[in-house]
Amino acid sequence: MMIKKAFLTLILFAGFLSVSFSQECDTLIESKDTSDVHFYRHNVDSLALGRLHSYRMHISGVQNYDQIFRVTPFFASLGNPGLLYKDLLFNPIHPNGFNFGIRSFDAYLFTKENTEYYQLKDPFSELIYILGPKKEQMLGAKFHTRISPRISLGADFRYIFAPGRYQRQKSDNKSLAISGQYFTKSRRYGVIASYLFNKVYVYENGGLAADSLFENNTGSDRNVIPVGLYSAENQIREISFVANQFFNIQKQHKKLNDSTYVRRNIHAGRITHTFSYAKQTQEYMDSDPAAGFYDNIYKDSVLTLDSVYHFQIVNKLMWSNLGYLDSTERKPFYIYGAVRHEYHELGGYDERKYFNQIIPSAGIYWLIRQTYMISGMAEFVTGDYNGGDFRAKARFAYIPGKIEKKYGRIELGFDLANQKPGWFYQHYSANNFFWDNDFKRMGMSVFSLYYKRQRLKAGIEYQQLSHYVALNPEAIPHQADGGINVFKAVVYKDFRFSIIGIDTKVAYQTASNKDFIALPQILADLAAFVTVPLFKGATIIQPGFRVYYNTSYYADAYMPALRSFYVQSDKEIGNFIYADVFFNFRIKRARMFFKYSHINALWGPYNYYMVPSYPMMDAGFRFGLSWKFFD
């Protein structure tokens, strides 16, 4: 107990010290790769506004291979890579429009929002391979190239195969993204498009039948511990296509010759059209539904085959005042107006439902004298099911000294939403669960204040919720009668002292109604390492360790038939340190790591859960390789 308190005190001190730590002290020796490549996401306006991301060769954090780290630094999982997860940082607002409601697997999927489009001069490819205990394997491959000055093509592939230590714990996930880009010589017209395929296939064991067998460490073979389900599995399959094209209304203004252009002070803007198609199917199967795990069987006591599909077509037309050579620096005032039509078809477990929605939206971005930034957006839903929903957000930022990279920014934010719960929470009909609700819209407002600069993010959020919906201890949706308040504070700081690096992430959260929202009060993650160049920088080594901790709380339990988490008050978990030791190194363009995960599991105690009755992984050795090519 004293060790845990000392660790928590240390990491909190390091995190809050970062707010006042003004000297960057960043002399970390990591050879910069002159072949760094850049990419943008989502739409061509991101490219026009200079919202590019760097795909660099840094080795810091390369050992954090789990795809969930792409979306959140704090999460609860079921103890094996590729299984469903829960974000432990509470974020109540979801995008406007029709929402089915089950999102426990999103980190594993390629979507139109996270697909990467690369800006290249030379071909770029990368191979990723991870090997862990019990035949755990992960494979990743990227290939992007320009086949002509105006056309680029790319493909990204991910594969996770992890049988797990316990019975019925296997994951087998595959994802593929194929993308293309075309721009005319003058850049008056351009189009990007992608085809996306995702398949998540996981066994479901319902958790341990008796937690005491694990907690007492009865035997070293985890595969003999009884579990709740022996013939259940979940599958998610999704195929989608998206195309985003733009057309600048005016021709590009030429200067003295055909190769040099100048910006117009006033431009008629551009028209952007986005078309997307997607079909997702979710299936839960159990060949022995009468085994006693579920309280109710409504349809078939011999075979459970719950299937639901969601088909959607979206068309969005937008005007903005973007021109040819614009960026956030060259375009201090940016506005847009848009309207989109959404068609949704839902079926499988019930009669088919059809929804049509028209959603107008508008937004603004204004950078004043390189010092003040004002931005905002609003959108409103008209049409079937959740017609009347709206969402708006506003940001005001102050950039000290007009140099954001040096002094950072102070950002004040306000988000407001009034949204119907996802369809899943209103209507569901399956073999083990059935409900038909008429919940009110959920009201959500979020006030935030953040300070952001290189290697530092610190801030607070105050969230006010009304009529919030969650799954109760019987895994049935229920709605709060009154309001719920959530407070959140985070500090993320990466320290660099010569060759020593310390990366800290600390979060504090509290909710006023734990019957609907269960949160660990404190989450902390610390990684410490030294980075040493060898052979004139041709090789870099980085030994280090990482520790994670969260306070104890009544964590949400997991219901396999619903692919969802629900509140419970029977088992309190947490107050346990997870420690890894790692050795990262880089040889030219190859990054590798050796990692001994959860090393302190070797000596117990055996109470390391993130989800009740789903133990986290035992101590184990892992190896990873990431190799980039530029030809």
N, C-alpha and C positions, 0 to 999 in steps of 0.2 A: 504493500500500500504506500509506503514512504517513497519507493522508487517511482511509482505512478505520479504521486503528487509533485515530486521533484522534477520529473520530466514535463509535466503540464505547466509548472511554474516557469521553467526554462523556455518553453516554446512560446508561451504567452508573452514573456518579457522580450524575446527576440522579435515577435510579431509587432508588438506595440512600439518597440524601439525604432522599427523601420519607418514609422510615420515622421519622426523627427530626424532621421538619418539623412543629412543633406549631401554629404560627399559620396559620389557614386562609387569610388574605389573599385572600378571595374577593370582590373588588369588581368582578368582571367585569360590564360594562355590557351586559346583555341584558334588554330589557323583558319583564317577565312578562306573559303572556297571561292575563287574568282568565277567559277561556273555556276554560281547560285542561280536558280530559276525562280520565276514568279508566276503566280496564278491568281485568278479571281473566281468568285462563286456567284451562282444564282442567276445573274442577268448581265447584259452588255452595259447597262448603266453603271454597274460596279467598276467595269474597266474604264469607262469614260471619266468617272469621278476619282480615279486613281486608288481605288480600294483594293490594292494588290497585297498578296501575302507572299512571304519568302519561304522557299523550301530549302532550308539550310542543312549544313553538315555537322552542326553542333552535336556533341555526344552527351551533354547534360540531359538527363531524363530519358535516354534511349531505352533504359530498362523498364520503363512504364509502358509496356506493350499492349495492355488491354485497351480495346477500342472505346470503352466507356470513358476513359480519360479525355477523349476528344470533346466530350460534351459537359463533363462535370468533374471536379477534383474530388468530390465526396459522394460516395454511393454505397448502397447495400446490395450485395449479390447473393446468389444461392450457393456459393462455394465452389463454382467451376466456371472456367471461361466459356462464354457463349450463351450462358443461361440468362434469364430475364433479371432485371435489376430495378432499383428504385433510387432516384436522385434524392440525396439527403439535404440539399439546399432547396428550401421551399420557394417555388415560383408558381403562383396561382393562375396567371393569365396565359391563355393559349391563342393562336391566331384566329381571326374572325372567319366566319363561314361554317359550313357543316363539319362537325367533329364527331367521329364515332365514339371515342372516349378511352380506348385501351392503347397505351403508349409505352408499355414496359419493355419494349424491344427496339426502340427507335435508334439507339446508338449503333446497332449492327447493320443498319440499312443505308444504302445509297438513296438519296432523295434529291429533288430538284434544288433544294436549298444548300446542300453540302457538296454537290458535284463540282469538281475542280476543272477549270479551263486554263491551260498553260499558255504563257507568252514566251515563245522560244525562238532562238536562232539556230540551234542544233538539236538533234534528237535527244530525248531524255528518257531514261528508263531506270527502274529500281526494282530489286528483288529483296523480299523480306522473308525470313524463315525463323520460326521460334520452335524450340523443342523443350518439352517439359516432362515431368514424371507421368507414369501410367499412359504412355503413348500420346500425351498431349502435344498437338502440333498446330501451328498457325502459319499460313502462307499468304504472302501479298506480292502483287506484281503490278507495276505501272509501266506504260509505254506511251509517250507523247512525241509527236513529230510534226514538222511542217512539210507537206508533200509538194507545196508550191508557195510562192510569196504570199498568196492570199488564202490558202486552205491549210488547216491544221486538223489532225486527227489524234485521238487518244483513247486509251483503255486502262481501266483500273479493275483489279480483281482481288477479292479477299476470301480466305477460307479458314474456318475454325473447326478443328476436330479434337474433342476432349472427352474421352470415356468417363473420367472422374474416378475417385477412390471409392465412392459409395455405390450401392445398387441403383440402377435406373437413373443415372446422373449424366448421361451422355449428351453432348451438343454436337451438331453437325450443320454448320451455317455456311452459306455461299452467297456472295454478292458480286455483281459485275456492273460496271458503268462504261459505256462506249460513248464518246463525245466527239463533236466536230465543230469547226468554226470556219466561217467564210466572210471576208470583207473585200469590198471593191477597192480598187487602187486609190481612189479619192476618199475612201471611208464614208461615203455618203450613205451606203447601205451595208448592213452586216447582219449575219444570222449565226446563232449558236444553237446546237441541238444535242440531246443526249437520249440514249436508250438505257434503261435501268432494270436490272433483274435482281431480286432478293429472295432468298429462301432460308428460313430459320426452322430447324428441325431439332427438337429437344425431347428427351425422355423426362417424364415427371415421376418423382418418387413420393411426393407428399410430405417430405421431411422424415426425420427419424421417428420410428414408432415409440421408442423409449429413449429420451435424452440422457437418462442416467447411464446407459451403456457406453455412451461416448464420454460423458463427464467423469466417469470413474475409470476411463481408459481400460475397459474390459477387452483385452486382446489388442494386438497391433494390426489385425486385418480388418479394415473398415468395411470391406465388402460383405462381411457376414452379419453386420448390424441390421436388424429388421427395419423396414421402412413402411410407409403408409400405403403406397401404391406400387403394384408390380406389373401393370400392363397399360399404363397411361402415357400419352405423348401429345405434344403440341406442335403444330406446323403453321407457319406463316409464309405465304407465297405472294409475291408482288411483281407485277410487270408494269412499267410506266414509260412514257415518252414525253419529252418537253422540247419545244422550239421557241426561241426568243429572237425576234428580229426588230431592227430599227431602220428608219429612213429619215435623214436630215432634210427638212423641207426646202431649204435654200441650197444652191450650189456653193461649193467652196470658193471663197474669194482668192484669186491669184494675185501675186505681187509682180515682180519684174520678169520672172521666168517660170517655166512650167513645174519646177521642182520646189519652189519656195512659196509658202502660204502665210497669210496673216489672219488673225482672228477678227471677226466682225464685232464691233461694239454692241450692236443689237442684232440678234439672230432670231429667226422665226421658230427655232427649236426643232425637236424631232418627235416623230411618232414611233411608238414601240408597241408591238403586238406579241403576246405570249399565248401559246397553245399548249395545253398539257392533257394527257390521258393517263389514267392509272386504274388498275384493278388489283385489289388486295383480297386474299382469302385467308381466313383464320379458322383452323380446325382443331378440335380437341377430341381425342379418341381414347376409349377405355374398353377393353374386351372383358372386364370383370367389374361392372359398375355396382354389383351387389356385395362387394367384398367388405363393406362396412365403413369406408372412409367418408362417404357422403350421407347426410341425414335423409335426403329426399331423392326419389327416382320418379320422374313425372312421365316418361315416355317409354323407355325400353330397359328392362332389367338384365338383358343379355349383352347388349352392345351399346355403348355411347358413341355417337358420331355427331357432335355439335359442329356445325359449319355455318359461317357467315361470310358473305362477300360484300365488298364496297367498291362500286364502279363510279368513276367520276370523269367528267370532261370540263375543262375550264378554259375560257377565252378571256383575255384581258387586253384592253386597249388603253394606251396611256400617252399623254402629251407631256413633255417637259421642255424647259428652255435650254437644254444642253445643246452644244454646238460641236464643232470638229475637234478643236484643240483644248477642250475644257478639262479641268481638274478642280479639286476643291480649292487649290490655290488660285487658279485662273478664273474660277467661277465662284466668287464669294456669295452670290445670291442664286439659289437653285430652287425652283418650284416645279411641282407636277400635279396633274389631275388625271384620274383613271377611273375606269368602270370595268367590272368583270362580271361575266355570267358563269354560274356554276350549275352543272347538271349532276345529280347524284342518284344512284340506284343502289338499294340495299336489299339484301335477301339472304336466304339460306335457312335460318331457323324459324322464319315466320313468312307471311305473305310479303311479296315484293312491295317496296316503297319507292316512290319517285319524288325527287325534290328539285325545284328550280329556284335559283336565287340570283338577284342582281345586287352587286355590292359596289357603290361608288366610294371613292377615296381621294384624298388630296394631302399634299405635304409640302413643307418648306424647309430650307436650310439657308442660314444667313450668317456669314462670317464678317464681323465688323472690325475693320482696322487690325486684322490679325490678332485681336485681343479678346473679343466677345463672340460667342457663337449662340445662335438661337435656332432651334429646329423643332418641328412638330409634325404630326400626322393625325388624321382622323378617317374612320371608315364606318359605314353603316350598312347593315344587312336588310334587304327586303326580300320577301318571298316565303317559301315553305319552311316549316319546322321552326328554325330560329330566326325568322324575320323579326326585326326590331332590335337585334343585338347591335351593339356598337362598341368601338374601341378607339381611344385617343391617347396620345402621349406627347409630352413636351419636354424639351431639354434646354437648359441655359448653362453655358460654360464660360469660365474666365480663364484665359491663358496668360499667366504672368510673364512679363518680358517679351511677349509676342513670339517666343520660341518654345513650342510645345515639347520638342524632343529633349530640351534642356531643363525646363522648369515644370513640365507637365501641365495638367489642367484640373480645375475644380469644376465639377459638374453637378448641377441641381436638376432633378428629374421628377416628373409627375406622370403616372399612368392611370388611366381610368377605363374600366370595362364593365359592361352589363351583358352577360352571356348566358344562354341556356346551357345546362349541363350536357355533356356528350350523350348521344343517342343511347349508348349502352346503359347509362344510369337511369334512363326513362323507361326503356322497353327492352326486355330480354326474355327469351323463351328457349330453354335448353333442357337437357335430360335431368340435370340436378338442381337447376335454379330457374326461377320464373318470377317476373314482376312486371307491372304495368303502372308507371308512376306519372304524375303530372306536377313535377317540381317547378317552383318559381325560378326566374332568372337569378343567377348569382351576380351580386354586385361586388366589384373589386376596385380598390384604389391603392396605389403604391406611391409613397413619397420617398425619394432617395437623395443622398448626398455622397458623392465620391470624389476622391482625389486620385488621379491616374498620372503616372509618368513611367519612364522606362524602368522595368523590373520592380514596379510598385503599383499596387491597387489597394486602396483602403476606403471604406465607406460604410454607411448605414442605410437601412431600409425600414420603413414603417408601413405595414400592410393592413388595410381594413377590409374585411370580408363580410358580406351578408348573404344569408341563405346558402351557405357553402354545403356541398354534397360530397359525401365519402361513403365507403363501405363500412357497415357496423360490425361488431364481433361475430355476427352470423354470416358475414360477407354479403349482406343485403344493403342496397343504397338507402341512405337516410339523409334528411336535410336539416340543417341547423335552423332553429327558430329565430335566434338572435344573431348579433354580430360576433365576429371573431377577430382579434387583433394579433398580428404576428410582428415581432421585431427581429431584425437580422443585422449583424455587424460582421464585416470580413476585413482581414488584412492579409494580403499576399505580398511577400517581399523576398526578392532574391538578393542576398548579400554576396559581394565579391571582395576578398582581401588577398591580393596577389594571386597565388595558386589555390587558395582556399575558397570554396563556395558553400553557402548555406542557403537553401531554398525553404521558405516557411510559408505555410498556409494555415490561417486560423479563422474559424467562424464561430459566432455566438448566435443562437436562435432561441426564441421562446414564443409559445402560442398560448392564448388565453383559454382555449377550450381543447383539452387533450382527448376528449371523446371523439373529436373529428380530425385533429392534426397532432400527430405524435412526432416530436423532433428531439434529437440529442441536443442538449443545451450547448455543449462545446464540442467542436471538431478541430483536430489539429493534425498537421502533416509536416514533418521536417525531414529534409534530406541534407546530409553534410558529406563533402567530398573534397579531394584535392585533384587538381588537373595538372599533369606534368608532361611537357613535350620532350620527345626523344628523337635522336637522329635528325637534328636540324628541323624539327617540326614534321617530319614524314610520318611519325607515329606519335600518338597522344594516348596516355593512360589516365584513368580516372577511377581510383578505388574510393568507396564510400559506403554509407549506410543510410537507411531510411526508416523512420518510425512513424506510426499512425496511431491516433487515439481518439476515442469519443466517449463522452460521459454515458453512464447507464440510463436507460429509459425503456418504456414499453414499446419496443419497435413493432412496426406493422408486420403482421403475418402474411403468408402467401397462399393464395387459393389457385391450384393448378387449372381447374375447369374454367376459371374466369380470366386467367393470365393477369391477375390483378392482386394488389395488396389491400389488406383490410386491417382496421384497428383492433387491438387486443389488449387485455389487462391482466393476463395470466402469468406471463413470463417477462421479467426485466433482464435486459442484456446490455452489454457494453462494459465500460470501465476496464478495458483490456488493451494492452499495447501490442501492435503488430510490428515486428522488426524484420527488415531485410538487410542483407549485406550484398554488395555488388562490385563488380570490376568491369567498368566500361573501357573500351579502347577503340582507337581509330587508326587504321593503316591506309593512308591515302584516301580513297573514296569508299572504303569499307568500314562500317561501324559495327562493333560487336559488343556483347555483354555476357558475362557469367554472373548469375544471380542465385543466391540461396534465399528463397522466399520464406518468410515467417519462421526465422531461425529459432525464436524463443518457444515455438511449439514443441521443441525437442524435450523440454523439461516441464511443460505445463504451466499453470493449471489448464484443464481441458474444458474451457467455457467460452471459447472464441466463436461467437455467432455474430452475424450482421442481420440475419433474419431468424426468428425463432424456429428451432428444430432443424435448421440447415447450417451445420458447422462450416466454417471457412476452411480453406485448404490447409493441410498439414505442411510441415516443413518440407521443402523440395528444391532440387537444383534445376535451373533453367538456363538455356543458352539461346542467344538471339543474334541474328546477322541481318544487316541492312547494307546493300551494295548498290551504289549509284553508277550509272554509265551516261556518258555524254556523246556518244557516237553510234 
